Amino acid sequence: MKLSEQQQSKQQSILSQARQVSEQGPFQPNWESLKQFQVPEWYERAKFGIFIHWGLFAVPAFHNEWYSRNMYQEGTPEWKHHAETFGPHTDFGYKDFIPMFKAEKFNADQWADLFVKSGARYVIPVAEHHDGFQMYGSELSEWNAVQMGPRKDIIAELGAAARARGLKFGVSSHRAEHWWFFDGGRKFPSDVQDPAFESFYGPAAPGPEDHHDPALAPPDAAYLDDWLARTCELADKYEPDIVYFDWWIQQHAFEPYLQQFASYYYNLGAERKQPVAINYKYKSFPEGTAIYDVERGQLKGIREPFWQTDTAVSYNSWCYVKEQHYKPVEDIVSDLVDIVSKNGSLLLNIGPKADGTLPDEEIAMLETIGEWLSLNGEAIYDSKHWTIYGEGPTAVPDGAFSDGKRDKFTHKDIRFTVQDHVLYAITLRNPGAEDIVIESLGEAAGLFKQDIARIDRLGWDGDVQWERGQDALTIRGVETEGVLPVVFRITPA
């Protein structure tokens, strides 16, 4: 990596501090010590957060957030679109979107107000995506939103606005993938090959044809030092409650650096009396040292310990693009319920426009989710999973990248949560006037051993009629509008 003398000095200072904090705190840079990690209580209670993919890729707003890579991959739609729209890659490269990324209408307070209205309890913006443009002020690179483009510290402003409203605040680092992200620009004439921009485009080492293929040349020590210093700078400067990592840190070369960062970050949290957490994917961290995250997918059953799904409001992109394939909001709410019933949390991504405004469709979706949570939140927030997650005919594929691969949930798909000895039964679609038949709550099933004192339908003032037999609990239908999940509070005698 090409660093100025001042940046090199700062990097060495950060790395020295990281080693010192690791040696002196309760967490040492090894997996055995890091198993002391405990999931923050606030995280297990929160259940719902907002993820934000915002950066230079919002300027072309074409295809998805991987525009920065794919515009240098010959023959791709992005490559063709770029040449036709902006000209030759030697004359107009990805760096040239920076002056166009002005964020002139960005208002952190308005965003945070919407997040509160949505019912979210935590917020995680992407601090640096694979493209290498930092959305915060950094002493390790000039390619950041304070010195270029918006000339604002987006992370600082969002963090202040979120915390002022009682939201927990995290940051997401996708820096690891930058090692190879611009490799296509080496294969034909482009500005990636210009030494003047080496500090932005990075090594552009040979990358994978399939971006989940781990079989690549590992990053060198200089790059790994840079990765660690940048990540420690984020943890120290913005004091995040969560640090989220994308998948490529699973490379073996990152392992000692992950240990070093985790011990540094957890020790900072201990020193500040701040319960903090790291999100990881696949097998990047051993069980019990951080919080497992499933990208664009769910799990078949209950998982111990606590886990998280991150997914987007659209199927085709994490960032703002002009042609979005949005998910139905009822599917998002149903997924939230399914995930919570299995001891998880939903981190839902939105994609702001380049000017800092949020698409109307995404505002409406967040408001709808918030309205549902305002009526039904007692079954979600602070809840725990029950003996079983639920029942029903719709199979949920297990693992990452299963968005859209299952059938639609129905009112016969039931999920359970519990809080203060009260059981909540949630139909993943509004049953309308149809009866709800819950076999798991029949007397013969033996799962809910208490007698039932009463059943209430959240958000509805009428009396719920029900009957419990050997084979099932039957809740009589009530004609209501809409398709969103319906929650029944089952109070034991």
C-alpha positions in Angstrom: 0.0 0.0 0.0 1.3 3.5 -0.9 1.2 5.6 2.2 2.7 9.1 2.9 5.3 9.4 5.7 2.6 10.9 7.9 0.2 8.1 7.2 2.9 5.5 7.9 3.7 7.1 11.2 0.0 7.2 12.2 -0.4 3.5 11.1 2.6 2.5 13.3 1.2 4.5 16.2 -2.2 2.8 15.9 -0.7 -0.7 15.7 1.5 -0.1 18.7 -1.5 1.1 20.7 -3.4 -2.0 19.6 -0.7 -4.3 20.8 -0.4 -2.5 24.1 -4.1 -2.5 24.8 -4.3 -6.2 23.9 -1.5 -7.1 26.4 -3.0 -5.1 29.3 -6.7 -5.9 29.0 -8.7 -9.0 30.0 -8.9 -10.2 26.3 -5.7 -11.6 24.8 -5.2 -12.0 21.0 -6.0 -15.7 20.9 -9.2 -17.6 20.4 -9.2 -19.2 23.8 -9.1 -15.9 25.6 -11.6 -14.3 23.2 -14.2 -17.0 24.2 -14.7 -14.8 27.3 -16.9 -12.7 25.0 -20.5 -12.3 26.1 -23.3 -11.2 23.8 -24.4 -7.8 25.0 -27.8 -7.9 26.7 -29.0 -4.9 24.7 -28.3 -6.8 21.5 -30.4 -9.8 22.4 -33.2 -7.5 23.4 -33.1 -5.2 20.3 -34.1 -7.7 17.6 -34.2 -5.2 14.7 -31.6 -2.9 13.2 -30.9 -0.8 10.1 -28.0 -1.4 7.8 -26.9 1.4 5.3 -25.0 0.9 2.1 -24.1 4.4 0.9 -21.1 5.5 -1.1 -19.8 6.4 -4.5 -21.8 3.6 -6.1 -24.9 5.6 -5.5 -23.8 8.0 -8.2 -24.0 5.7 -11.2 -26.9 3.9 -9.4 -26.6 1.0 -11.9 -27.1 -2.7 -11.2 -25.8 -2.9 -7.7 -23.1 -1.8 -5.2 -20.5 -3.9 -7.0 -20.5 -1.4 -9.9 -17.0 -0.3 -8.7 -15.6 -3.8 -9.5 -17.8 -4.8 -12.4 -17.2 -1.6 -14.4 -13.6 -2.9 -14.9 -14.7 -6.4 -15.8 -14.7 -6.5 -19.6 -18.0 -7.6 -21.2 -20.2 -7.1 -18.1 -23.3 -4.8 -18.3 -21.5 -2.4 -16.0 -18.5 -2.3 -18.2 -20.6 -1.5 -21.3 -22.8 1.0 -19.4 -19.8 2.8 -18.1 -18.1 3.2 -21.5 -21.4 4.3 -23.1 -22.4 6.7 -20.4 -19.1 8.1 -19.0 -16.5 7.4 -21.7 -13.3 5.4 -21.8 -12.0 3.9 -18.5 -8.7 5.7 -19.0 -10.6 9.1 -19.1 -13.3 8.5 -16.5 -12.6 5.9 -13.8 -14.4 5.1 -10.6 -12.4 7.8 -8.8 -14.1 10.4 -11.0 -17.5 9.7 -9.3 -16.1 11.3 -6.1 -16.8 15.0 -7.1 -20.3 13.9 -8.1 -21.0 12.4 -4.7 -22.0 15.6 -2.9 -24.6 14.3 -0.3 -25.9 17.8 -0.4 -29.3 16.8 1.1 -28.0 14.5 3.7 -29.5 15.1 7.1 -28.5 12.7 9.8 -31.3 13.8 12.2 -34.0 13.1 9.6 -32.5 9.7 9.0 -32.3 8.9 12.7 -35.9 10.0 13.2 -37.0 7.6 10.5 -35.0 4.8 12.1 -36.7 5.4 15.4 -40.1 5.5 13.6 -39.3 2.2 11.9 -38.9 0.5 15.3 -35.2 -0.2 14.9 -33.0 -0.3 18.0 -29.6 -0.1 16.3 -28.0 1.3 13.2 -24.9 0.1 11.2 -23.7 2.2 8.3 -21.0 0.9 6.0 -17.9 2.9 7.0 -15.8 1.5 4.1 -17.0 -0.7 1.3 -14.9 -2.9 -1.0 -14.3 0.2 -3.2 -11.9 1.8 -0.6 -13.7 5.1 -0.2 -14.1 5.9 3.5 -17.3 7.5 4.7 -15.5 9.0 7.7 -12.4 11.2 8.5 -9.3 9.1 8.4 -5.6 9.8 9.1 -4.6 6.7 7.1 -5.9 7.7 3.7 -7.0 10.9 1.9 -9.7 9.0 0.0 -12.5 9.8 2.4 -15.7 11.7 2.6 -14.2 14.4 4.8 -11.5 15.4 2.4 -13.3 14.7 -0.8 -16.8 14.4 -2.2 -19.3 15.3 0.5 -16.6 16.9 2.8 -18.6 15.6 5.8 -17.9 13.0 8.3 -20.9 10.8 7.6 -20.1 8.2 10.3 -19.7 10.9 13.0 -22.9 12.7 12.1 -24.9 9.5 11.9 -23.5 8.2 15.2 -24.3 11.4 17.0 -27.9 11.5 15.6 -28.5 7.8 16.4 -27.2 8.0 19.9 -29.1 11.2 20.7 -32.2 9.1 20.1 -31.2 6.1 22.2 -30.2 3.9 19.3 -27.1 1.7 19.4 -24.5 2.5 16.7 -22.2 0.3 14.8 -19.9 0.4 11.8 -19.3 -2.0 9.0 -15.9 -2.6 7.4 -15.6 -4.3 4.0 -12.0 -3.3 3.6 -10.7 -6.9 3.3 -12.1 -7.4 -0.2 -10.3 -4.3 -1.5 -7.1 -6.4 -1.9 -8.5 -7.7 -5.2 -11.5 -5.6 -5.9 -10.2 -3.6 -8.9 -8.2 -6.4 -10.5 -10.2 -6.1 -13.8 -8.6 -2.7 -14.4 -5.2 -4.4 -14.8 -6.5 -6.4 -17.9 -7.3 -3.5 -20.3 -6.3 0.2 -20.4 -7.8 2.0 -17.4 -7.0 4.4 -14.7 -6.4 1.6 -12.2 -3.0 1.2 -13.8 -2.1 4.9 -13.2 0.5 5.1 -10.3 -1.1 8.4 -9.3 -4.2 6.5 -8.0 -2.5 3.5 -6.5 -3.4 4.6 -3.0 -7.1 4.5 -4.0 -7.4 1.4 -6.2 -5.0 -0.6 -4.0 -3.1 -3.7 -4.9 -5.8 -4.8 -7.4 -4.4 -8.3 -6.9 -5.8 -11.1 -9.0 -9.4 -11.8 -7.8 -11.9 -14.6 -8.0 -14.3 -15.1 -10.9 -16.8 -16.2 -8.3 -16.5 -13.6 -5.5 -17.1 -16.3 -2.8 -14.1 -18.3 -4.0 -11.5 -18.2 -1.2 -8.8 -19.8 -3.3 -6.7 -16.6 -3.9 -3.2 -15.4 -3.1 -3.4 -14.1 0.4 -2.9 -10.4 1.2 0.7 -9.5 2.1 1.8 -8.2 5.5 1.7 -4.5 4.4 -2.0 -4.8 3.4 -2.9 -6.7 6.5 -1.2 -4.1 8.7 -3.2 -1.4 6.8 -6.4 -3.4 7.3 -5.8 -3.7 11.1 -4.9 -0.1 11.5 -8.0 1.1 9.6 -10.2 -1.1 11.7 -8.7 -0.1 15.0 -8.9 3.6 13.9 -12.7 3.1 13.5 -13.1 1.4 16.8 -11.1 4.0 18.7 -12.5 7.1 17.0 -16.2 6.3 16.8 -16.6 3.9 19.8 -19.0 1.6 17.9 -21.3 -0.8 19.8 -20.9 -3.2 16.9 -18.3 -3.8 14.3 -19.6 -5.8 11.3 -17.3 -7.6 8.9 -18.1 -8.9 5.4 -17.0 -12.4 4.4 -13.5 -12.3 3.0 -11.9 -12.0 6.5 -12.3 -15.8 6.5 -9.0 -16.1 4.7 -6.4 -17.8 6.9 -4.0 -14.9 6.5 -6.4 -12.7 8.5 -6.6 -15.0 11.5 -3.9 -13.4 13.7 -5.1 -9.9 12.7 -8.7 -10.8 13.6 -7.5 -12.0 17.0 -5.5 -8.8 17.4 -8.4 -6.6 16.5 -11.0 -8.5 18.6 -8.8 -8.3 21.7 -8.2 -4.6 21.1 -11.9 -3.8 20.6 -13.2 -5.9 23.4 -10.6 -4.5 25.8 -11.6 -1.0 24.7 -15.2 -1.9 25.4 -14.3 -3.3 28.9 -12.3 -0.1 29.6 -15.3 2.1 28.6 -17.8 -0.2 30.3 -19.4 -0.5 26.9 -20.9 -3.9 25.9 -19.7 -4.4 22.4 -19.9 -7.1 19.7 -18.4 -8.2 16.4 -20.5 -9.7 13.5 -18.9 -12.4 11.4 -19.9 -14.7 8.5 -19.2 -18.4 7.8 -16.3 -19.5 10.0 -14.2 -16.3 10.2 -14.5 -16.5 14.0 -14.8 -19.6 16.3 -18.1 -20.1 18.0 -18.4 -18.0 21.1 -15.9 -15.3 20.2 -18.3 -13.0 18.2 -21.9 -13.0 16.8 -22.6 -15.2 13.8 -24.3 -13.4 10.8 -26.2 -15.0 7.9 -26.2 -12.9 4.7 -29.5 -12.8 2.8 -30.7 -15.9 4.5 -32.2 -17.5 7.5 -31.9 -20.7 9.6 -34.2 -23.7 9.7 -34.3 -23.8 13.5 -33.4 -22.2 16.8 -29.7 -21.4 17.1 -27.8 -21.0 20.4 -26.1 -18.7 20.8 -27.8 -15.5 19.5 -27.3 -14.8 15.8 -28.2 -12.2 13.1 -29.5 -12.1 9.6 -28.5 -9.2 7.4 -30.5 -8.6 4.2 -31.8 -5.8 2.1 -35.1 -4.2 1.2 -34.5 -5.2 -2.4 -33.5 -8.5 -4.0 -31.1 -7.1 -6.6 -28.9 -4.5 -4.8 -27.7 -3.3 -1.4 -27.3 0.2 -2.6 -29.6 2.6 -4.4 -30.0 1.8 -8.0 -32.6 3.2 -10.5 -34.2 -0.1 -11.0 -34.9 -1.8 -7.7 -36.7 -5.1 -7.3 -38.2 -4.4 -3.9 -39.4 -7.1 -1.5 -43.0 -7.0 -0.3 -43.0 -5.4 3.1 -45.1 -8.2 4.5 -42.3 -10.6 3.6 -39.8 -8.5 5.6 -42.0 -8.4 8.7 -42.6 -12.2 8.4 -38.9 -12.8 8.1 -38.3 -10.6 11.2 -40.8 -12.8 13.2 -39.2 -16.0 11.9 -35.7 -14.9 12.8 -36.7 -13.7 16.3 -38.5 -17.0 16.9 -35.1 -18.7 16.3 -33.1 -16.5 18.7 -31.9 -14.1 16.0 -32.0 -10.4 15.0 -32.8 -8.8 11.7 -30.4 -6.2 10.3 -32.3 -4.6 7.4 -30.4 -2.6 4.7 -31.5 0.5 2.9 -29.8 2.4 0.1 -29.8 6.2 0.1 -29.4 8.2 -3.1 -26.2 10.1 -3.9 -27.7 13.4 -2.7 -28.5 12.0 0.8 -32.2 11.5 0.4 -33.9 8.1 0.9 -36.1 6.6 -1.8 -39.8 7.1 -1.1 -40.4 3.3 -1.4 -37.9 2.6 1.4 -39.3 5.3 3.7 -42.8 3.8 3.2 -41.5 0.3 4.0 -39.7 1.4 7.2 -42.8 3.3 8.3 -45.0 0.2 7.8 -42.6 -1.9 9.8 -42.7 0.7 12.5 -46.5 0.8 12.6 -46.6 -3.0 12.9 -44.0 -3.0 15.7 -45.8 -0.2 17.6 -48.8 -2.6 17.9 -47.0 -5.9 18.2 -43.5 -5.1 19.6 -44.2 -6.8 22.9 -43.9 -10.1 21.1 -40.5 -9.0 19.5 -38.5 -6.7 21.7 -36.9 -8.3 24.8 -38.5 -11.6 23.9 -36.9 -15.0 23.9 -37.4 -18.1 21.8 -39.7 -20.7 23.1 -39.2 -24.5 23.3 -39.8 -24.7 19.5 -39.7 -21.9 17.0 -43.1 -22.7 15.5 -45.0 -24.9 13.0 -46.4 -24.7 9.5 -46.2 -26.0 5.9 -43.6 -23.5 4.5 -40.0 -24.8 4.6 -37.3 -22.2 5.3 -34.0 -22.8 3.4 -31.0 -22.9 5.8 -28.1 -20.6 5.3 -26.9 -17.6 3.3 -28.2 -16.3 0.0 -31.6 -18.0 0.2 -33.6 -14.8 -0.2 -36.6 -15.5 -2.5 -35.9 -19.2 -2.6 -38.8 -20.3 -0.4 -42.6 -20.2 -0.9 -44.6 -17.4 0.6 -45.5 -17.8 4.2 -49.2 -18.5 5.0 -51.4 -17.9 8.0 -50.8 -21.6 8.8 -47.1 -20.8 9.5 -47.0 -20.0 13.2 -44.0 -18.7 15.1 -43.6 -18.5 18.9 -41.8 -16.1 21.3 -42.1 -15.8 25.0 -41.7 -13.0 27.6 -42.5 -13.0 31.3 -44.2 -16.4 31.1 -46.5 -15.1 28.4 -46.4 -17.0 25.1 -46.9 -15.2 21.8 -48.2 -17.1 18.8 -47.7 -15.2 15.6 -49.3 -16.1 12.2 -46.9 -15.1 9.4 -49.8 -13.9 7.3 -53.1 -12.3 8.4 -55.6 -15.2 8.6 -58.5 -12.9 7.8 -61.7 -14.7 8.9 -60.2 -18.1 9.0 -59.6 -20.1 12.2 -56.1 -20.5 13.4 -55.3 -24.1 14.3 -52.1 -24.6 16.3 -51.2 -28.2 16.8 -48.2 -27.5 19.0 -50.5 -26.0 21.6 -52.8 -29.0 21.8 -52.9 -30.8 25.1 -51.5 -34.0 23.6 -48.4 -32.2 22.4 -47.3 -31.5 25.9 -45.3 -28.4 25.0 -47.5 -25.8 26.8 -48.3 -27.5 30.0 -50.2 -24.7 31.7 -53.9 -24.0 31.4 -54.8 -20.9 29.4 -56.4 -18.0 31.2 -57.0 -15.8 28.2 -56.0 -15.1 24.6 -55.7 -11.6 23.2 -55.0 -10.4 19.7 -52.5 -7.5 19.8 -53.9 -4.3 18.3 -57.5 -5.5 18.5 -60.0 -4.7 21.3 -62.5 -7.5 20.8 -62.7 -10.7 22.7 -60.9 -13.6 21.1 -62.8 -16.9 21.0 -60.8 -20.0 21.3 -60.9 -23.7 22.2 -58.2 -26.0 23.3 -58.4 -29.7 22.7 -56.1 -32.7 22.7 -55.0 -32.2 19.1 -54.8 -28.4 18.8 -55.6 -24.9 20.1 -58.1 -23.3 17.8 -58.5 -19.6 17.7 -61.7 -18.5 16.0 -61.3 -16.2 13.0 -61.9 -12.4 13.1 -62.4 -10.5 9.9 -59.5 -8.0 9.5 -57.8 -6.3 6.6 -54.2 -6.5 5.5 -51.6 -9.3 5.1 -49.1 -8.5 7.8 -48.5 -11.1 10.6 -51.0 -11.2 13.4 -49.9 -11.7 17.1 -51.9 -13.6 19.8 -50.9 -13.2 23.4 -51.5 -16.4 25.3 -51.6 -15.8 29.1 -51.3 -18.9 31.3 -53.7 -19.4 34.2 
